[in-house]
Amino acid sequence: MANKQTILVIEDEKTIGNYIETILLSNEYKVLRAMNGMTGLSLFTSHRPEVVLLDLGLPDIDGMEVLRRIREFSNLPVIVISARTQEREKVEALDGGADDYITKPFGAEELLARIRTALRHRFHAGQAQSQEPVYSKDELVIDFERRLVTLGGKPIHLTQIEYKLVSLLARNAGKVLTYDFILKDIWGPYADTDNQILRVNMANIRRKLEANPAEPHYIFTEIGVGYRMLE
Ligand code: CA
């Protein structure tokens, strides 16, 4: 099946741009390339791609500025291309409206998986998260209507907060949610909370859901950024 969806790649490093283009072309995507932010914005407006891959360090305007201008009029998926150590940058980009990020160096499989996730979320445009009645992956099943969580067919008892956390992540499966986003969603924008309360709850959830909490299978930690649930 041909995808034929258009991906706009805004990246000034030619080698990385070429690498991404090769992967995308051999997977039936159409590719648009921009070497700087202004060209990227102009290609975005004229071609309306399905997904944008955006490098943050650009020669003319900052990638965050490109993101801000795109978000003024469009909620199309933007995946930020980021350097390994820049957690703060990733968090800023996600909180600034990026859908996801990918860390250099990355492999073809990872890139394609991120793009598929972004495209899938695009079809829920206007509703940021999945409205599926059930999350089901391997042994884990979450029935949102009945608020029932089972693992290998056995019901798992979660506290209210734990359930809220798991269902928030499950409804956004495949997508990284920042600590800040999760805290605001679960405890409200004015709650006096910090990441510690989140870590404690996540440790409890993992004890209940994961065969080996130290090597989670369902909920992954994105160090310094947030959590992502298996899609
Ligand atoms: Ca760059």
Residues whose N, C-alpha, C, O or C-beta is under 5 A from the ligand:
A	BS01	CA	D12 E13 D55 G57 L58
